[in-house]
């Protein structure tokens, strides 16, 4: 028999768990621990922490499965904890820092957003908000690395869901450091590609292209997706782009992509979460609505399949396929109408 009070208590008691992972990332603790079991005393000097508090913190991380308590005063990273190392192939350290420095503080003001119908005070949003990243290198690095961390998985799934070897050139629209493009180019070794984004992402993108072994086939195009594209491609990919924007701004982006795609009759691929038409208390629906609440704080929105179809249609693109990926993420394919 369910116990509504216990369920609510458990929901509220979860406040500390993501913050513990964020603190671990901000301390650089996983990087310091590496592959060796260590004591709090040995780690304290490396991460600049108080020994007793660090020991207690490590025990808490053990309860979350991020480290293993060896019972002899030493602690070692688990497989999950390893993914908070910056050098791990499946690192989520950037995502953790994004949660801690940008998403969680904004979510604390969710009630203000619901009351006012606008982003809470202090949250820069819209074109000006993204342009601010050009003058705030630290914030830009956290945001872009978080997108890299998230994109590894879903770009790989997209590469399995659609045959990108068909295309001679692929454009990653608003792609930041270009993890999506790099993954698709690895799956399509004859293709070339470009990331179209603002100046704040150029250095990171060029470094990522080199690290991923695609520097000879990838380039960074410095431009805004609100303006006519300075070059065209045989396929366009937008991951987590349209959900950043209200309908008016999203339509403006779609119109520019549509105009570019029409020049070569190219398909447009959109990687996003999809909202259900009717929300139920399931893990998948919770993932979708978490995204919508986050986007609402920045004046964006997640959308249903029908809302995406309407948005694309208003931009002269016809939705032709919807392929499930994982965790309520989908690959939408559209064609110039």
Secondary structure, DSSP 8 states (H G I E B T S, - for coil): ---HHHHHHHHHHTHHHHHHHHHHHHHTHHHHHTTS-EEHHHHHHHHT--HHHHHHHHHHHHHTTSEEE-SSSEEEE-HHHHTTSTTSTT--HHHHHHIIIIIHHHHTTHHHHHHHSS--TT---HHHHHHGGGG-HHHHHHHHHHHHHHHHHHHHHHHHHS-GGG-SEEEEET-TT-HHHHHHHHHSTT-EEEEEE-GGGHHHHHHHHHHTT-TTTEEEEE--TTS--SS--SEEEEES-GGGS-HHHHHHHHHHHHHHHHHHT-EEEEEEEEE-SS--SSHHHHHHHHHHHHHHHTT---EEHHHHHHHHHHTTEEEEEEEE-STTEEEEEEEE-
